[in-house]
Amino acid sequence: QVQLVESGGGSVQAGGSLRLSCATSGYTGRSYCMAWFRQAPGKEREGVAAIGRYGTPSYGDSVKGRFTISKDNAKNILYLQMNSLKPEDTAMYYCAADSGPYCTIIPSLSFRHYNYWGQGTQVTVSS
């Protein structure tokens, strides 16, 4: 059973940085695609960044150039480095994983393509 536990959320002023972590267990890391999603109140869950089986990343348009996804395969930890944060980045951030047919070289940013989810960590950016 895949288990995902996020940490690192918090409150920060606009322009600041945070690094989210997602500790994973119960699977072989390299066979899975992993991703970060976020959801603000009243909005649909949005794909922020994903990393494929061979390490290729993909990013949502709103975070390109500001966020970086990475993965430590030895420790089974997924990271999201968030720089130049904006108030519109405020949301609950979720870690997700899947090894199904949408886990390709270019990983999917659709929440429908991921079956394993963490509980989320809140990020709040004030202006």
Buried (B, 14 or more C-beta within 10 A) or exposed (E): EBEBBBBBBEEBEEEBEBEBBBBBEEBEBEEBBBBBBBBBEEEEBBBBBBBBBEEEBBBBEEBEEBBBBBBEEEEBBBBBBBBEBBEEBBBBBBBBBBBEEBBEEEBBBEBEBBEBBBEBBEBBBEE
